[in-house]
Amino acid sequence: MNTELKNQVALVTGSSSGIGRAVAVAFAQENAKVAITYKSNAKEAEITADMVRSAGGEAFIVRYDLNDEESIKSAISAVASHWGTIHILVNNAVQWASRGEATGASLFEDTPSDQWKTMIRSSVEGAYYTIQQVVPYMRKNHWGRIINVSSTLAEDGLSGSGSYSAAKAALHGLSRSMAVELGRVGIHTNVVMPGMTLTERAEQVIPKGIRQQVEDQTPTGRLSKPEDVASLIVYLGSNANGHVNGEIIRVSGGL
């Protein structure tokens, strides 16, 4: 499979850890130039950058806050100034669900309105504004790839995870519309929908018993690793993806 990613510029938001870090390294393994973003943990972003360079890619680190339009605009401008353009956008940065939402322990009627608004505004409006800022570069190139990272909770739901599930589901409608609008100018937009994935945060937040329960129910007999998700994202973000556009693809081992 020829990805033709050498010298392509990939912006991977939320790439200081977890799935984002795995995606950044996977692009680097294809000799891409990778823009790494972080909100508060610059040290972890530096670790990702070192991993990207070791894997054969170029790295550029920039701060990016999904809740702040000026931060988003500044980050994208910095990446484009550094490398001249942006070819690929992976919208991976996320406003995390609370521990109660992540474990299904919260009741919908107990969700504070400010928590709901923050989740929706960051996850939906942050993604919208990021795409809006990046698309002009892709139009100039007559080529681009946008991958929005969702969650299986957008389709399956989880008791107590209303705001998180709603925010992720909104990315599906946005992506379908972008696929229709941008497909004729060479820009493909898709959604990758991971199931429970063994990131550092999942191991910290989700109780071991719940992780084991999901693993037992998964047809492959294991939970996803960040690298499982990253492999699909790199395919969708490359020239190897010639005609996959507007799709919502699960990475959950068949669960």
ZAKOL-123727 format. One record per residue (C-alpha): residue in one letter; x, y, z; residue number from 1. Coordinates in Angstrom, 2 decimals. Example, Ala and Ser with C-alpha at 12.3 -4.5 7.8 and 13.67 -1.06 7.14 Angstrom:
[atom A, [12.30, -4.50, 7.80], 1]
[atom S, [13.67, -1.06, 7.14], 2]
This chain:
[atom M, [0.00, 0.00, 0.00], 1]
[atom N, [1.49, 3.31, -1.09], 2]
[atom T, [0.32, 6.08, 1.22], 3]
[atom E, [2.38, 8.79, -0.56], 4]
[atom L, [2.67, 10.70, 2.71], 5]
[atom K, [6.28, 11.82, 2.42], 6]
[atom N, [6.42, 15.60, 3.04], 7]
[atom Q, [2.66, 15.78, 3.57], 8]
[atom V, [1.68, 17.96, 6.53], 9]
[atom A, [-0.61, 16.30, 9.06], 10]
[atom L, [-2.13, 18.29, 11.91], 11]
[atom V, [-3.10, 15.92, 14.72], 12]
[atom T, [-4.92, 17.71, 17.51], 13]
[atom G, [-4.67, 16.37, 21.05], 14]
[atom S, [-1.53, 14.42, 20.22], 15]
[atom S, [0.42, 14.70, 23.47], 16]
[atom S, [-0.86, 11.28, 24.58], 17]
[atom G, [-3.24, 8.41, 23.87], 18]
[atom I, [-4.74, 7.89, 20.43], 19]
[atom G, [-3.41, 11.24, 19.20], 20]
[atom R, [0.16, 10.27, 20.04], 21]
[atom A, [-0.23, 6.92, 18.28], 22]
[atom V, [-1.62, 8.71, 15.21], 23]
[atom A, [1.27, 11.18, 15.15], 24]
[atom V, [3.83, 8.36, 15.29], 25]
[atom A, [1.98, 6.35, 12.63], 26]
[atom F, [2.06, 9.31, 10.23], 27]
[atom A, [5.75, 9.77, 11.00], 28]
[atom Q, [6.40, 6.16, 10.05], 29]
[atom E, [5.15, 7.14, 6.59], 30]
[atom N, [7.61, 10.09, 6.54], 31]
[atom A, [4.97, 12.76, 7.03], 32]
[atom K, [5.47, 16.11, 8.69], 33]
[atom V, [3.43, 16.06, 11.89], 34]
[atom A, [2.06, 19.03, 13.82], 35]
[atom I, [1.55, 18.03, 17.45], 36]
[atom T, [-0.84, 19.97, 19.64], 37]
[atom Y, [-1.30, 20.13, 23.38], 38]
[atom K, [-3.43, 22.17, 25.74], 39]
[atom S, [-1.50, 22.11, 29.03], 40]
[atom N, [1.14, 19.37, 29.01], 41]
[atom A, [4.03, 20.65, 26.92], 42]
[atom K, [6.36, 17.99, 28.35], 43]
[atom E, [4.22, 15.16, 26.98], 44]
[atom A, [4.03, 16.94, 23.62], 45]
[atom E, [7.85, 16.99, 23.55], 46]
[atom I, [7.86, 13.24, 24.18], 47]
[atom T, [5.51, 12.75, 21.23], 48]
[atom A, [7.74, 14.96, 19.08], 49]
[atom D, [10.78, 12.85, 19.96], 50]
[atom M, [8.84, 9.71, 19.03], 51]
[atom V, [7.81, 11.27, 15.72], 52]
[atom R, [11.40, 12.14, 14.85], 53]
[atom S, [12.62, 8.69, 15.85], 54]
[atom A, [9.96, 7.17, 13.57], 55]
[atom G, [11.23, 9.11, 10.56], 56]
[atom G, [8.98, 12.18, 10.48], 57]
[atom E, [9.37, 15.87, 11.15], 58]
[atom A, [7.69, 17.37, 14.21], 59]
[atom F, [6.33, 20.79, 15.12], 60]
[atom I, [4.68, 21.50, 18.46], 61]
[atom V, [2.00, 24.11, 19.02], 62]
[atom R, [-0.43, 24.88, 21.83], 63]
[atom Y, [-4.11, 24.39, 20.93], 64]
[atom D, [-7.19, 24.86, 23.10], 65]
[atom L, [-10.40, 23.37, 21.74], 66]
[atom N, [-12.41, 25.88, 23.82], 67]
[atom D, [-10.66, 28.98, 22.47], 68]
[atom E, [-11.14, 30.19, 18.90], 69]
[atom E, [-8.11, 32.45, 19.03], 70]
[atom S, [-5.96, 29.55, 20.20], 71]
[atom I, [-7.23, 27.41, 17.32], 72]
[atom K, [-6.62, 30.16, 14.78], 73]
[atom S, [-3.15, 30.84, 16.15], 74]
[atom A, [-2.19, 27.15, 16.15], 75]
[atom I, [-3.28, 26.56, 12.56], 76]
[atom S, [-1.60, 29.75, 11.38], 77]
[atom A, [1.64, 28.69, 13.07], 78]
[atom V, [1.60, 25.25, 11.42], 79]
[atom A, [0.85, 26.70, 8.00], 80]
[atom S, [3.57, 29.32, 8.41], 81]
[atom H, [6.09, 26.69, 9.48], 82]
[atom W, [5.48, 24.25, 6.63], 83]
[atom G, [3.60, 26.35, 4.07], 84]
[atom T, [0.33, 24.42, 4.08], 85]
[atom I, [-1.75, 21.70, 5.76], 86]
[atom H, [-2.82, 18.57, 3.88], 87]
[atom I, [-4.38, 16.41, 6.60], 88]
[atom L, [-6.42, 17.23, 9.69], 89]
[atom V, [-7.12, 14.72, 12.43], 90]
[atom N, [-9.65, 16.21, 14.84], 91]
[atom N, [-8.70, 14.13, 17.87], 92]
[atom A, [-8.63, 16.71, 20.70], 93]
[atom V, [-11.54, 16.21, 23.05], 94]
[atom Q, [-13.33, 17.69, 26.03], 95]
[atom W, [-13.24, 14.61, 28.25], 96]
[atom A, [-16.34, 13.24, 29.85], 97]
[atom S, [-16.47, 13.39, 33.62], 98]
[atom R, [-15.58, 10.22, 35.52], 99]
[atom G, [-19.29, 9.64, 36.12], 100]
[atom E, [-20.05, 9.90, 32.41], 101]
[atom A, [-17.11, 7.70, 31.44], 102]
[atom T, [-18.32, 4.92, 33.74], 103]
[atom G, [-22.06, 5.43, 33.22], 104]
[atom A, [-22.52, 6.43, 36.85], 105]
[atom S, [-24.00, 9.89, 36.24], 106]
[atom L, [-27.72, 10.52, 35.87], 107]
[atom F, [-28.84, 12.68, 32.95], 108]
[atom E, [-31.00, 14.89, 35.17], 109]
[atom D, [-28.00, 15.56, 37.39], 110]
[atom T, [-25.82, 16.88, 34.56], 111]
[atom P, [-25.03, 20.55, 35.29], 112]
[atom S, [-25.91, 22.89, 32.43], 113]
[atom D, [-22.41, 24.37, 32.37], 114]
[atom Q, [-20.92, 20.88, 31.95], 115]
[atom W, [-23.33, 20.17, 29.08], 116]
[atom K, [-22.57, 23.48, 27.36], 117]
[atom T, [-18.80, 23.08, 27.74], 118]
[atom M, [-18.90, 19.59, 26.26], 119]
[atom I, [-21.04, 20.58, 23.26], 120]
[atom R, [-19.25, 23.85, 22.57], 121]
[atom S, [-15.77, 22.42, 22.72], 122]
[atom S, [-16.33, 19.11, 20.95], 123]
[atom V, [-18.65, 20.48, 18.24], 124]
[atom E, [-17.78, 24.14, 17.86], 125]
[atom G, [-14.07, 23.49, 18.37], 126]
[atom A, [-14.09, 20.91, 15.59], 127]
[atom Y, [-16.15, 23.20, 13.33], 128]
[atom Y, [-13.78, 26.13, 13.79], 129]
[atom T, [-10.70, 23.96, 13.28], 130]
[atom I, [-12.05, 22.55, 10.02], 131]
[atom Q, [-13.07, 26.02, 8.87], 132]
[atom Q, [-9.53, 27.32, 9.40], 133]
[atom V, [-7.82, 24.37, 7.69], 134]
[atom V, [-10.03, 23.88, 4.61], 135]
[atom P, [-8.70, 26.92, 2.66], 136]
[atom Y, [-5.24, 25.34, 2.58], 137]
[atom M, [-6.69, 22.07, 1.32], 138]
[atom R, [-8.69, 23.87, -1.38], 139]
[atom K, [-5.50, 25.50, -2.64], 140]
[atom N, [-3.88, 22.07, -2.82], 141]
[atom H, [-6.97, 20.55, -4.53], 142]
[atom W, [-6.45, 17.72, -2.07], 143]
[atom G, [-7.09, 17.12, 1.59], 144]
[atom R, [-8.11, 14.57, 4.19], 145]
[atom I, [-10.18, 15.29, 7.30], 146]
[atom I, [-10.67, 12.61, 9.92], 147]
[atom N, [-12.93, 13.35, 12.87], 148]
[atom V, [-12.45, 11.08, 15.87], 149]
[atom S, [-15.76, 10.14, 17.47], 150]
[atom S, [-16.72, 7.30, 19.83], 151]
[atom T, [-18.92, 4.22, 19.66], 152]
[atom L, [-20.96, 5.90, 22.41], 153]
[atom A, [-22.33, 8.19, 19.68], 154]
[atom E, [-24.27, 5.20, 18.31], 155]
[atom D, [-24.44, 2.78, 21.23], 156]
[atom G, [-25.01, 5.23, 24.07], 157]
[atom L, [-24.20, 4.73, 27.73], 158]
[atom S, [-26.33, 5.53, 30.72], 159]
[atom G, [-25.22, 8.88, 32.07], 160]
[atom S, [-23.08, 9.88, 29.08], 161]
[atom G, [-25.62, 12.18, 27.42], 162]
[atom S, [-23.47, 15.24, 26.75], 163]
[atom Y, [-20.43, 13.28, 25.58], 164]
[atom S, [-22.48, 11.00, 23.31], 165]
[atom A, [-24.40, 13.96, 21.89], 166]
[atom A, [-21.22, 15.89, 21.16], 167]
[atom K, [-19.63, 12.94, 19.37], 168]
[atom A, [-22.80, 12.20, 17.38], 169]
[atom A, [-22.83, 15.78, 16.14], 170]
[atom L, [-19.50, 15.12, 14.42], 171]
[atom H, [-21.23, 12.49, 12.27], 172]
[atom G, [-23.68, 14.95, 10.74], 173]
[atom L, [-20.97, 17.57, 10.30], 174]
[atom S, [-18.70, 15.06, 8.56], 175]
[atom R, [-21.43, 13.86, 6.19], 176]
[atom S, [-22.09, 17.44, 5.13], 177]
[atom M, [-18.39, 18.20, 4.68], 178]
[atom A, [-18.01, 15.04, 2.59], 179]
[atom V, [-20.74, 16.23, 0.23], 180]
[atom E, [-19.50, 19.82, 0.05], 181]
[atom L, [-15.77, 19.14, -0.26], 182]
[atom G, [-15.62, 15.85, -2.13], 183]
[atom R, [-15.59, 17.46, -5.59], 184]
[atom V, [-12.51, 19.53, -4.73], 185]
[atom G, [-10.48, 16.50, -3.69], 186]
[atom I, [-11.08, 16.67, 0.06], 187]
[atom H, [-12.35, 13.52, 1.79], 188]
[atom T, [-13.97, 13.68, 5.21], 189]
[atom N, [-14.53, 10.61, 7.37], 190]
[atom V, [-15.24, 9.63, 10.96], 191]
[atom V, [-13.32, 7.06, 12.96], 192]
[atom M, [-15.30, 5.73, 15.90], 193]
[atom P, [-13.14, 3.93, 18.48], 194]
[atom G, [-14.64, 1.69, 21.10], 195]
[atom M, [-13.05, 1.42, 24.51], 196]
[atom T, [-9.35, 1.87, 23.84], 197]
[atom L, [-6.49, 1.16, 26.22], 198]
[atom T, [-5.07, 4.65, 26.50], 199]
[atom E, [-3.34, 5.92, 29.61], 200]
[atom R, [-6.44, 7.85, 30.58], 201]
[atom A, [-8.77, 4.87, 30.12], 202]
[atom E, [-6.63, 2.83, 32.47], 203]
[atom Q, [-6.78, 5.62, 35.05], 204]
[atom V, [-10.47, 6.54, 34.79], 205]
[atom I, [-12.33, 3.38, 33.83], 206]
[atom P, [-12.41, 0.74, 36.59], 207]
[atom K, [-10.63, -2.51, 35.82], 208]
[atom G, [-13.86, -4.48, 36.26], 209]
[atom I, [-15.61, -2.48, 33.54], 210]
[atom R, [-12.64, -2.84, 31.19], 211]
[atom Q, [-12.65, -6.59, 31.76], 212]
[atom Q, [-16.39, -6.79, 31.13], 213]
[atom V, [-16.05, -5.02, 27.78], 214]
[atom E, [-13.06, -7.16, 26.84], 215]
[atom D, [-15.04, -10.33, 27.58], 216]
[atom Q, [-17.86, -9.13, 25.31], 217]
[atom T, [-15.55, -8.19, 22.43], 218]
[atom P, [-15.43, -10.81, 19.64], 219]
[atom T, [-11.66, -10.44, 19.24], 220]
[atom G, [-11.15, -11.08, 22.95], 221]
[atom R, [-9.32, -7.85, 23.65], 222]
[atom L, [-9.75, -4.09, 23.82], 223]
[atom S, [-8.43, -1.81, 21.10], 224]
[atom K, [-4.96, -0.36, 21.37], 225]
[atom P, [-4.27, 3.23, 20.24], 226]
[atom E, [-2.23, 1.79, 17.38], 227]
[atom D, [-5.30, -0.05, 16.06], 228]
[atom V, [-7.10, 3.26, 15.67], 229]
[atom A, [-4.04, 5.01, 14.30], 230]
[atom S, [-3.59, 2.54, 11.44], 231]
[atom L, [-7.07, 3.26, 10.10], 232]
[atom I, [-6.63, 7.01, 10.46], 233]
[atom V, [-3.38, 6.97, 8.50], 234]
[atom Y, [-5.05, 5.02, 5.69], 235]
[atom L, [-7.98, 7.44, 5.56], 236]
[atom G, [-5.58, 10.39, 5.66], 237]
[atom S, [-3.41, 9.22, 2.80], 238]
[atom N, [-3.43, 8.81, -0.97], 239]
[atom A, [-4.11, 5.12, -0.41], 240]
[atom N, [-7.64, 6.25, 0.36], 241]
[atom G, [-8.82, 6.99, -3.12], 242]
[atom H, [-12.58, 6.95, -2.65], 243]
[atom V, [-13.64, 6.52, 0.99], 244]
[atom N, [-15.58, 9.67, 1.80], 245]
[atom G, [-18.39, 10.44, 4.23], 246]
[atom E, [-18.05, 7.16, 6.11], 247]
[atom I, [-18.31, 6.40, 9.82], 248]
[atom I, [-16.04, 3.50, 10.69], 249]
[atom R, [-15.89, 1.62, 13.98], 250]
[atom V, [-12.70, 0.33, 15.58], 251]
[atom S, [-14.06, -1.90, 18.32], 252]
[atom G, [-13.09, -5.48, 17.53], 253]
[atom G, [-16.62, -6.22, 16.36], 254]
[atom L, [-18.41, -5.26, 19.57], 255]
